[in-house]
Amino acid sequence: MKSLLKYMKRYRLEAVLGPLFKLTEALFELFIPLVVADIIDKGIGQGDKNFIISRAGLMAALGVIGFICALIAQYFAAKAAVGVSCDLRSALYKKINGFSYTDLDKIGTSTLITRLTGDINQVQTGVNLALRLLLRSPFIVFGAMIMAFTVDVKSALIFAASVPVLAIIVVTIMYITVPLFKKVQSNADKLTLNTRESLKGVRVIRAFCQESQEIAKFQDTNNRLTALQKWVGKISALMNPLTYVTVNIAVILIIYIGGQRVYDGTLTQGQIVALYNYMSQILVELIKLANMIITVNKALASASRVEAVLNREVFTEPLSADKDIKSSSAVEFKKVSFIYNGAAEESLTDLSFTAEKGQRIGIIGATGSGKSTLVNLIPLFYGATGGTVLVDGKDVKIYDTKTLRRKIGIVPQKSVLFKGTVRDNLTLGEKKATDEELWSALRWAQAEETVITKGGLDFEIEQNGRNLSGGQRQRLCIARALVGNPEILILDDSSSALDFKTESELRKALTSLSQKPTVFIVSQRVSSIMSCDKIICLEDGKSAGVGTHEELLASCEVYKEICHSQLDKEEI
């Protein structure tokens, strides 16, 4: 929790003024039973109407002042709570964006979404209630007990005995429920994951008629969460009845003992009413305190989950000792190996090759052979677990991440477009790009005609590019990568949705780019990479062969098999 308290610093004034005005309201509230006692004993008892009116006016004034103080306290508490949650949400989002692919794989997308939304909302509610009631309720409880001593010491001993009992009840329930609320949030993560997967894969689910199975899976997860929430709710629900019983027993004792003392003449009727009112105040505040503790328990559980993400160290591999390598090559792999977190086997093993500046490098292999893993090591999406990856002669782990990735244009396997205009999507990495540069990139990517037909650069793209075909999305993603004139261009199976004619024109355009980038083309089509300067053929994460198309046909059986499965003898 200490790391989260720093987010209160900007709202120190509100965090002080909120409780202060609440304490002021509570102080005025504590005087009201004494005023009522005076009205009964002196006003009504002696038939003094003027005294009754004056005391009634005083009571109304105390109520109005208390109401104003409560409103001001509510304003400051809400301002602090909303501000803290806003800053916390921004910090968490910034932290998440700094995570490597490895970190994201470990934590999981669903739990990050839950922590960014539900958990922070819970923290906001907890901060709001804490600022309003955390000091006010105990102040009323102990203040009412002290005021009771000013009325009658013997009767007030009942207060002194009941307050510790109430404290034990509250602390015990809090001790039991805090860990359970953490389990509730963990189960909420699983429900979010289930929902996210179902909605994202709804077309696949319907294609295989798996709706009933997915509904049953969701209901099972939902029922487990509901059962746990009910169990925690039952324990939390004990708070009110136990406090009610304790306070009402104290009230009965006050009325019984107070009645005897009134009969003996040592107490007045007004004093008994005052004692009863103080006990009622304690009861009301304890109910508020009980509800606040339940909410704060949830907030504490959520806060610990948010804190775990904020305090998580971003995954970084140790720096290579070989820092001063000088090379004219664009990219070089030296005995590179890589294993995913939790995986049983390496995805890449002892991989070495060199890509000279301006060369086109084709990467081919069976599904799962490590093609995408290889290119993901270049921009340091993942860090090599063995060996060294060099860009311009420097270990990628030495680079500042932004500097490294500005050198590289990436078109991922899955075409990702964001809601907004074509211009917004194309300038994602190069905000200052001119319209002329955008049209040039679209022309190279064979997407110019598509954008013109759609209405130009201001055409509105829907979320995930739903209003575009797969091929149109891929070409726009390629254009986006070309806008920044990258030194290295990575095309990770980014032409799979293109027809052969468009793909052929795209390959020709890439060879005539003015900046002559080093191009990595990942593909399962031999026709996409056979004209490359160098082809890397992978098999189970290992290099089966490196060379030109003709060289690999003569020396690499794996490559030869792929060619024979895809091409006619004349094409080979």
C-alpha positions as CSV (number, residue, x, y, z in Angstrom):
1,M,0.0,0.0,0.0
2,K,2.9,2.4,0.6
3,S,3.6,2.7,-3.1
4,L,0.0,3.7,-3.7
5,L,0.0,6.5,-1.0
6,K,2.2,8.6,-3.3
7,Y,-0.8,9.2,-5.5
8,M,-2.4,11.0,-2.6
9,K,0.3,13.6,-2.5
10,R,-1.4,15.8,-5.2
11,Y,-4.6,15.7,-3.1
12,R,-3.1,16.3,0.4
13,L,-5.2,19.4,0.9
14,E,-8.4,17.5,0.0
15,A,-7.4,14.5,2.1
16,V,-7.0,16.8,5.1
17,L,-10.0,19.1,4.6
18,G,-12.4,16.2,3.8
19,P,-12.0,14.4,7.2
20,L,-11.6,17.8,9.0
21,F,-15.1,19.0,7.9
22,K,-16.5,15.6,8.7
23,L,-15.1,15.8,12.2
24,T,-16.6,19.3,12.6
25,E,-20.0,17.9,11.6
26,A,-19.5,15.1,14.1
27,L,-18.6,17.5,16.8
28,F,-21.9,19.5,16.3
29,E,-23.8,16.2,16.2
30,L,-22.4,15.2,19.6
31,F,-23.9,18.3,21.2
32,I,-27.5,17.7,20.0
33,P,-28.4,15.0,22.7
34,L,-27.4,17.5,25.5
35,V,-29.6,20.2,23.9
36,V,-32.5,17.7,23.8
37,A,-31.8,16.8,27.5
38,D,-32.1,20.6,28.3
39,I,-35.4,20.9,26.4
40,I,-36.8,18.0,28.3
41,D,-35.6,18.8,31.8
42,K,-35.7,22.6,31.8
43,G,-38.1,23.6,29.0
44,I,-40.8,20.9,29.2
45,G,-40.2,20.1,32.9
46,Q,-40.6,23.8,33.9
47,G,-43.0,24.8,31.2
48,D,-40.7,27.4,29.8
49,K,-41.7,28.0,26.2
50,N,-39.1,30.6,25.5
51,F,-36.4,28.2,26.6
52,I,-37.8,25.5,24.4
53,I,-37.8,27.8,21.4
54,S,-34.3,29.1,22.0
55,R,-32.9,25.5,22.4
56,A,-34.9,24.3,19.3
57,G,-33.3,27.2,17.3
58,L,-29.9,26.2,18.6
59,M,-30.5,22.6,17.6
60,A,-31.6,23.7,14.1
61,A,-28.5,25.8,13.8
62,L,-26.3,22.9,14.8
63,G,-28.1,20.7,12.1
64,V,-27.6,23.3,9.3
65,I,-23.9,23.9,10.1
66,G,-23.4,20.1,10.3
67,F,-25.2,19.7,6.9
68,I,-23.0,22.4,5.3
69,C,-19.8,20.8,6.7
70,A,-21.0,17.4,5.4
71,L,-21.5,18.7,1.9
72,I,-18.0,20.4,1.9
73,A,-16.4,17.1,3.2
74,Q,-18.2,15.1,0.5
75,Y,-16.9,17.5,-2.2
76,F,-13.3,17.2,-1.0
77,A,-13.5,13.4,-0.5
78,A,-14.9,12.9,-4.0
79,K,-12.3,15.2,-5.6
80,A,-9.5,13.3,-3.9
81,A,-10.9,9.8,-4.7
82,V,-11.6,10.6,-8.4
83,G,-8.2,12.3,-8.8
84,V,-6.3,9.4,-7.2
85,S,-8.1,6.8,-9.4
86,C,-7.4,8.9,-12.5
87,D,-3.7,9.2,-11.7
88,L,-3.5,5.5,-10.7
89,R,-5.3,4.4,-13.9
90,S,-2.9,6.5,-16.0
91,A,0.2,5.1,-14.2
92,L,-1.1,1.6,-14.6
93,Y,-1.8,2.0,-18.3
94,K,1.7,3.5,-18.8
95,K,3.2,0.6,-16.9
96,I,1.3,-1.9,-19.0
97,N,2.5,-0.2,-22.2
98,G,6.1,-0.6,-21.0
99,F,5.8,-4.4,-20.6
100,S,7.6,-6.7,-23.0
101,Y,5.8,-9.5,-24.7
102,T,7.2,-11.8,-22.0
103,D,5.6,-9.8,-19.2
104,L,2.3,-9.7,-21.1
105,D,2.5,-13.5,-21.6
106,K,3.1,-14.0,-17.8
107,I,0.4,-11.7,-16.5
108,G,-2.3,-12.2,-19.1
109,T,-4.5,-9.7,-20.8
110,S,-7.7,-10.4,-19.0
111,T,-6.3,-9.8,-15.5
112,L,-4.7,-6.5,-16.7
113,I,-8.1,-5.3,-18.0
114,T,-9.8,-6.2,-14.7
115,R,-7.1,-4.4,-12.7
116,L,-7.3,-1.3,-15.0
117,T,-11.1,-1.1,-14.7
118,G,-12.8,-2.9,-11.8
119,D,-10.0,-2.9,-9.3
120,I,-9.3,0.8,-9.7
121,N,-13.0,1.7,-9.5
122,Q,-13.0,-0.3,-6.2
123,V,-10.0,1.7,-4.9
124,Q,-11.8,4.9,-5.8
125,T,-14.9,3.9,-3.8
126,G,-12.7,2.8,-0.9
127,V,-10.8,6.1,-0.8
128,N,-14.0,8.1,-0.9
129,L,-15.6,6.2,2.0
130,A,-12.4,6.2,4.0
131,L,-11.9,10.0,3.8
132,R,-15.5,10.5,4.9
133,L,-16.0,7.8,7.5
134,L,-12.6,6.4,8.6
135,L,-12.2,9.2,11.2
136,R,-15.8,10.3,11.6
137,S,-17.3,7.0,12.7
138,P,-14.6,6.2,15.4
139,F,-14.8,9.9,16.5
140,I,-18.6,9.6,17.0
141,V,-18.3,6.3,18.8
142,F,-15.6,7.4,21.3
143,G,-17.0,10.9,21.4
144,A,-20.4,9.6,22.4
145,M,-18.8,7.5,25.1
146,I,-16.9,10.5,26.5
147,M,-20.1,12.6,26.4
148,A,-21.9,9.9,28.2
149,F,-19.4,10.1,31.0
150,T,-20.2,13.8,31.4
151,V,-23.8,12.9,31.8
152,D,-23.4,10.0,34.3
153,V,-20.3,8.0,35.0
154,K,-22.1,4.8,36.2
155,S,-24.3,4.5,33.2
156,A,-21.4,5.4,30.9
157,L,-19.5,2.3,32.1
158,I,-21.9,0.3,29.9
159,F,-20.6,2.3,26.9
160,A,-17.0,1.5,28.0
161,A,-17.8,-2.2,28.1
162,S,-19.7,-2.4,24.8
163,V,-17.1,-0.5,22.6
164,P,-14.3,-3.1,23.0
165,V,-16.7,-5.9,22.2
166,L,-17.8,-4.1,19.0
167,A,-14.1,-3.5,18.1
168,I,-13.4,-7.3,18.4
169,I,-16.4,-8.1,16.1
170,V,-15.2,-5.6,13.4
171,V,-11.5,-6.7,13.5
172,T,-12.3,-10.4,13.4
173,I,-14.7,-10.1,10.4
174,M,-12.2,-7.8,8.6
175,Y,-9.4,-10.4,9.2
176,I,-11.4,-13.2,7.7
177,T,-12.8,-11.3,4.7
178,V,-9.7,-9.5,3.3
179,P,-8.1,-12.7,1.8
180,L,-11.5,-13.9,0.5
181,F,-12.0,-10.6,-1.4
182,K,-8.7,-11.2,-3.1
183,K,-10.0,-14.6,-4.2
184,V,-13.2,-13.0,-5.5
185,Q,-11.1,-10.6,-7.7
186,S,-9.0,-13.5,-8.9
187,N,-12.2,-15.4,-10.0
188,A,-13.4,-12.2,-11.7
189,D,-10.2,-12.3,-13.8
190,K,-11.1,-15.8,-15.0
191,L,-14.6,-14.6,-15.8
192,T,-13.2,-11.7,-17.8
193,L,-10.9,-14.1,-19.7
194,N,-13.7,-16.4,-20.5
195,T,-15.9,-13.6,-21.7
196,R,-13.1,-12.0,-23.8
197,E,-12.2,-15.3,-25.5
198,S,-15.9,-16.1,-26.3
199,L,-16.6,-12.6,-27.8
200,K,-13.4,-12.5,-29.7
201,G,-13.9,-16.0,-31.1
202,V,-17.7,-15.8,-31.6
203,R,-17.4,-16.6,-35.4
204,V,-15.3,-19.7,-34.8
205,I,-17.6,-20.8,-31.9
206,R,-20.7,-20.5,-34.2
207,A,-18.9,-22.2,-37.1
208,F,-18.3,-25.3,-35.0
209,C,-21.7,-25.1,-33.3
210,Q,-20.1,-24.8,-29.8
211,E,-22.5,-22.1,-28.4
212,S,-24.0,-24.5,-25.8
213,Q,-20.5,-25.6,-24.6
214,E,-19.3,-22.0,-24.3
215,I,-22.4,-21.1,-22.4
216,A,-21.9,-24.0,-20.0
217,K,-18.3,-23.0,-19.5
218,F,-19.3,-19.4,-18.8
219,Q,-22.0,-20.5,-16.4
220,D,-19.5,-22.8,-14.5
221,T,-17.0,-19.9,-14.1
222,N,-19.8,-17.5,-13.2
223,N,-21.3,-20.0,-10.6
224,R,-17.9,-20.4,-8.9
225,L,-17.6,-16.6,-8.7
226,T,-21.1,-16.3,-7.4
227,A,-20.6,-19.0,-4.7
228,L,-17.5,-17.4,-3.5
229,Q,-19.2,-13.9,-3.4
230,K,-22.1,-15.4,-1.4
231,W,-19.7,-17.0,1.1
232,V,-17.9,-13.7,1.6
233,G,-21.2,-11.9,1.7
234,K,-22.5,-14.2,4.5
235,I,-19.4,-13.5,6.6
236,S,-19.6,-9.8,5.9
237,A,-23.4,-9.8,6.7
238,L,-22.6,-10.9,10.2
239,M,-21.3,-7.4,10.9
240,N,-24.7,-5.7,11.2
241,P,-26.6,-8.3,13.3
242,L,-23.7,-8.8,15.7
243,T,-23.3,-5.0,16.2
244,Y,-27.1,-4.6,16.5
245,V,-27.3,-7.2,19.2
246,T,-24.4,-5.8,21.2
247,V,-25.7,-2.2,21.0
248,N,-29.3,-3.2,21.8
249,I,-28.1,-5.1,24.9
250,A,-26.3,-2.0,26.0
251,V,-29.5,0.1,25.3
252,I,-31.5,-2.3,27.5
253,L,-29.0,-2.0,30.3
254,I,-29.0,1.8,30.0
255,I,-32.8,2.0,30.2
256,Y,-32.9,-0.5,33.1
257,I,-30.1,1.1,35.2
258,G,-31.1,4.6,34.2
259,G,-34.7,4.0,35.1
260,Q,-33.7,2.9,38.6
261,R,-31.5,6.0,38.9
262,V,-34.3,8.3,37.8
263,Y,-36.6,6.6,40.3
264,D,-33.8,7.3,43.0
265,G,-33.6,10.9,41.8
266,T,-29.9,10.7,40.8
267,L,-30.7,11.1,37.1
268,T,-33.2,13.2,35.2
269,Q,-35.4,12.0,32.4
270,G,-33.6,14.3,29.9
271,Q,-30.3,12.7,30.9
272,I,-31.6,9.2,30.2
273,V,-32.8,10.4,26.8
274,A,-29.4,11.9,26.2
275,L,-27.7,8.6,27.1
276,Y,-30.1,6.7,24.8
277,N,-29.4,9.1,22.0
278,Y,-25.7,8.7,22.4
279,M,-26.1,4.9,22.2
280,S,-28.3,5.4,19.1
281,Q,-25.5,7.5,17.5
282,I,-23.0,4.7,18.2
283,L,-25.4,2.2,16.6
284,V,-25.8,4.3,13.5
285,E,-22.1,5.0,13.1
286,L,-21.2,1.3,13.6
287,I,-23.6,0.4,10.8
288,K,-21.8,3.0,8.6
289,L,-18.5,1.7,9.8
290,A,-19.4,-1.9,9.1
291,N,-20.4,-1.0,5.5
292,M,-17.3,1.1,5.1
293,I,-15.1,-1.8,6.3
294,I,-16.6,-4.2,3.8
295,T,-16.0,-1.6,1.0
296,V,-12.5,-0.8,2.2
297,N,-11.6,-4.5,2.5
298,K,-12.6,-4.9,-1.2
299,A,-10.5,-1.7,-2.0
300,L,-7.5,-3.1,-0.1
301,A,-7.7,-6.4,-2.0
302,S,-8.0,-4.5,-5.3
303,A,-5.2,-2.1,-4.3
304,S,-2.8,-4.9,-3.6
305,R,-3.5,-6.3,-7.1
306,V,-2.9,-2.9,-8.7
307,E,0.2,-2.5,-6.7
308,A,1.6,-5.9,-7.8
309,V,1.4,-4.7,-11.4
310,L,2.9,-1.2,-10.7
311,N,5.8,-2.7,-8.7
312,R,6.5,-5.4,-11.2
313,E,9.9,-5.0,-12.8
314,V,9.8,-4.8,-16.5
315,F,11.3,-7.9,-18.0
316,T,14.8,-7.3,-19.4
317,E,17.5,-9.7,-20.4
318,P,21.1,-9.2,-19.0
319,L,23.3,-7.1,-21.3
320,S,25.6,-9.0,-23.6
321,A,29.3,-8.7,-22.8
322,D,30.0,-8.3,-26.5
323,K,29.1,-4.6,-26.8
324,D,31.8,-3.2,-29.1
325,I,31.2,-5.4,-32.2
326,K,31.8,-3.4,-35.4
327,S,29.9,-4.6,-38.5
328,S,28.6,-3.2,-41.7
329,S,25.7,-5.7,-41.7
330,A,22.1,-4.5,-40.9
331,V,21.2,-7.6,-38.8
332,E,23.3,-10.4,-37.4
333,F,22.4,-13.4,-35.4
334,K,25.2,-15.1,-33.4
335,K,24.4,-18.5,-32.0
336,V,20.9,-17.2,-31.0
337,S,18.6,-19.4,-28.9
338,F,15.2,-18.5,-27.4
339,I,12.7,-20.3,-25.1
340,Y,9.3,-18.9,-24.2
341,N,8.6,-18.5,-20.5
342,G,7.2,-21.8,-19.1
343,A,7.9,-23.7,-22.4
344,A,9.5,-27.2,-22.3
345,E,11.7,-26.7,-25.4
346,E,13.5,-24.0,-27.2
347,S,11.7,-22.2,-30.1
348,L,15.0,-21.3,-31.6
349,T,18.3,-23.1,-31.2
350,D,21.9,-22.0,-32.1
351,L,20.8,-19.8,-35.0
352,S,23.4,-17.8,-36.9
353,F,23.2,-15.6,-40.1
354,T,24.0,-12.2,-41.4
355,A,21.7,-9.8,-43.3
356,E,23.6,-7.1,-45.2
357,K,22.1,-3.6,-45.6
358,G,19.6,-3.5,-48.5
359,Q,19.3,-7.2,-48.8
360,R,15.9,-9.1,-48.9
361,I,15.9,-12.0,-46.5
362,G,13.2,-14.7,-46.9
363,I,12.2,-16.8,-43.9
364,I,10.3,-20.0,-44.6
365,G,9.5,-23.2,-42.7
366,A,6.6,-25.3,-41.4
367,T,4.1,-23.9,-38.9
368,G,5.7,-23.7,-35.5
369,S,9.3,-23.7,-36.9
370,G,10.0,-20.3,-35.2
371,K,9.7,-17.9,-38.1
372,S,7.8,-15.2,-36.2
373,T,9.9,-15.8,-33.1
374,L,13.0,-15.0,-35.1
375,V,11.8,-11.6,-36.4
376,N,10.4,-10.7,-33.0
377,L,13.9,-10.8,-31.5
378,I,15.1,-8.1,-33.9
379,P,13.0,-5.2,-32.4
380,L,13.4,-6.8,-28.9
381,F,9.8,-7.8,-28.5
382,Y,11.4,-10.8,-26.8
383,G,15.0,-10.9,-25.6
384,A,17.2,-13.8,-26.9
385,T,17.9,-16.3,-24.0
386,G,21.2,-17.3,-25.6
387,G,23.6,-15.7,-28.1
388,T,23.5,-12.2,-29.5
389,V,21.2,-10.3,-31.9
390,L,23.0,-7.3,-33.5
391,V,21.5,-4.4,-35.4
392,D,24.0,-2.1,-37.2
393,G,26.7,-3.9,-35.2
394,K,25.2,-3.3,-31.8
395,D,23.5,-5.7,-29.4
396,V,19.8,-4.9,-29.5
397,K,19.8,-5.1,-25.7
398,I,22.1,-2.0,-25.5
399,Y,19.8,0.1,-27.6
400,D,17.3,2.5,-26.2
401,T,14.0,0.8,-27.1
402,K,12.5,3.8,-29.0
403,T,15.8,4.3,-31.0
404,L,15.9,0.7,-32.0
405,R,12.2,0.5,-33.1
406,R,12.4,3.7,-35.0
407,K,14.9,1.9,-37.3
408,I,12.4,-0.9,-37.9
409,G,9.1,-1.0,-39.7
410,I,7.0,-3.9,-38.7
411,V,3.9,-5.5,-40.3
412,P,2.7,-8.2,-37.8
413,Q,1.0,-11.4,-38.7
414,K,-2.4,-10.2,-37.6
415,S,-3.4,-6.9,-39.4
416,V,-4.3,-4.4,-36.6
417,L,-6.0,-1.2,-37.5
418,F,-7.5,1.3,-35.0
419,K,-10.8,3.1,-35.1
420,G,-10.2,6.4,-36.9
421,T,-9.3,7.8,-40.3
422,V,-6.8,6.3,-42.7
423,R,-4.5,9.2,-42.0
424,D,-4.7,8.5,-38.2
425,N,-3.6,4.9,-38.8
426,L,-0.8,5.7,-41.3
427,T,0.7,8.4,-39.0
428,L,0.7,6.1,-35.9
429,G,4.5,6.0,-35.8
430,E,5.3,9.2,-37.8
431,K,3.0,12.0,-36.6
432,K,4.6,14.7,-38.8
433,A,4.3,12.7,-42.1
434,T,2.8,14.8,-44.9
435,D,-0.1,13.8,-47.1
436,E,2.4,13.4,-50.0
437,E,4.4,10.9,-47.9
438,L,1.3,9.0,-47.0
439,W,0.2,8.7,-50.6
440,S,3.7,7.6,-51.6
441,A,3.6,4.8,-48.9
442,L,0.1,3.8,-50.1
443,R,1.4,3.6,-53.7
444,W,4.3,1.3,-52.7
445,A,1.9,-0.9,-50.7
446,Q,-0.5,-1.2,-53.6
447,A,-3.2,0.4,-51.5
448,E,-3.5,3.8,-53.3
449,E,-6.5,2.7,-55.4
450,T,-8.3,1.2,-52.4
451,V,-8.0,4.5,-50.4
452,I,-9.1,6.6,-53.3
453,T,-12.2,4.4,-53.9
454,K,-13.0,4.6,-50.2
455,G,-12.9,8.4,-50.2
456,G,-9.3,9.4,-49.4
457,L,-7.2,9.7,-46.3
458,D,-10.2,10.9,-44.2
459,F,-12.1,7.7,-44.7
460,E,-13.2,6.4,-41.3
461,I,-12.0,2.9,-40.4
462,E,-14.1,1.0,-37.9
463,Q,-12.7,-0.9,-34.9
464,N,-10.3,-3.6,-36.0
465,G,-10.9,-2.5,-39.6
466,R,-14.3,-4.3,-39.8
467,N,-15.3,-2.3,-42.9
468,L,-12.3,-3.5,-44.9
469,S,-11.4,-6.8,-46.4
470,G,-8.4,-8.9,-45.2
471,G,-6.2,-7.9,-48.1
472,Q,-7.1,-4.2,-47.7
473,R,-6.2,-4.3,-44.1
474,Q,-2.8,-6.0,-44.9
475,R,-1.9,-3.4,-47.5
476,L,-2.7,-0.5,-45.1
477,C,-0.6,-2.1,-42.5
478,I,2.3,-2.3,-45.0
479,A,1.8,1.3,-45.9
480,R,1.9,2.3,-42.3
481,A,5.3,0.5,-41.8
482,L,6.7,2.3,-44.9
483,V,5.7,5.8,-43.8
484,G,8.6,6.2,-41.5
485,N,11.2,5.1,-44.1
486,P,12.6,2.3,-41.9
487,E,16.1,1.0,-42.3
488,I,14.8,-2.5,-41.6
489,L,11.3,-3.7,-42.8
490,I,9.8,-6.8,-41.3
491,L,6.9,-8.4,-43.2
492,D,5.6,-11.2,-40.9
493,D,3.4,-13.3,-43.3
494,S,1.7,-10.0,-44.2
495,S,0.7,-10.9,-47.7
496,S,-1.3,-14.0,-46.9
497,A,-4.6,-12.4,-47.8
498,L,-3.3,-10.9,-51.1
499,D,-3.9,-12.5,-54.5
500,F,-0.8,-13.5,-56.4
501,K,-0.9,-10.6,-58.8
502,T,-1.1,-8.0,-56.0
503,E,1.7,-9.8,-54.1
504,S,3.9,-9.8,-57.1
505,E,3.4,-6.1,-57.7
506,L,4.1,-5.5,-54.0
507,R,7.4,-7.4,-54.2
508,K,8.5,-5.4,-57.2
509,A,7.6,-2.2,-55.4
510,L,9.7,-3.1,-52.4
511,T,12.8,-3.7,-54.5
512,S,12.5,-0.2,-56.0
513,L,12.1,1.7,-52.7
514,S,14.4,4.7,-52.7
515,Q,15.7,4.2,-49.1
516,K,16.7,0.5,-49.9
517,P,15.7,-1.0,-46.5
518,T,16.8,-4.4,-45.4
519,V,13.6,-6.5,-45.8
520,F,12.7,-9.6,-43.9
521,I,9.9,-11.5,-45.5
522,V,8.3,-14.3,-43.4
523,S,6.1,-16.5,-45.5
524,Q,4.8,-20.0,-46.1
525,R,4.6,-19.4,-49.8
526,V,7.8,-20.2,-51.7
527,S,6.7,-17.8,-54.5
528,S,6.9,-14.9,-51.9
529,I,10.5,-15.5,-51.0
530,M,12.2,-17.3,-53.9
531,S,13.6,-14.1,-55.4
532,C,15.2,-13.0,-52.1
533,D,18.9,-12.4,-51.8
534,K,19.1,-14.9,-48.9
535,I,16.6,-17.5,-47.7
536,I,16.6,-18.9,-44.2
537,C,14.8,-22.3,-44.0
538,L,13.8,-23.3,-40.5
539,E,12.9,-26.7,-39.1
540,D,11.9,-27.0,-35.4
541,G,13.6,-23.8,-34.5
542,K,16.9,-24.8,-36.1
543,S,18.5,-23.6,-39.4
544,A,17.9,-26.3,-42.1
545,G,19.7,-24.2,-44.6
546,V,20.7,-20.6,-45.6
547,G,21.3,-19.4,-49.1
548,T,19.6,-18.4,-52.4
549,H,16.7,-20.3,-53.9
550,E,19.0,-22.2,-56.3
551,E,21.5,-23.0,-53.5
552,L,18.9,-24.4,-51.1
553,L,17.3,-26.5,-53.9
554,A,20.7,-28.1,-54.4
555,S,21.6,-28.5,-50.7
556,C,18.5,-28.4,-48.4
557,E,16.1,-31.3,-48.4
558,V,13.5,-29.4,-46.2
559,Y,13.4,-26.5,-48.6
560,K,13.2,-28.9,-51.6
561,E,10.2,-30.6,-50.1
562,I,8.4,-27.3,-49.5
563,C,9.1,-26.3,-53.1
564,H,7.8,-29.6,-54.5
565,S,4.7,-29.3,-52.4
566,Q,3.8,-25.8,-53.7
567,L,5.4,-25.4,-57.2
568,D,5.2,-27.1,-60.5
569,K,8.4,-28.5,-62.0
570,E,8.6,-25.7,-64.5
571,E,8.3,-23.1,-61.7
572,I,11.1,-24.7,-59.6
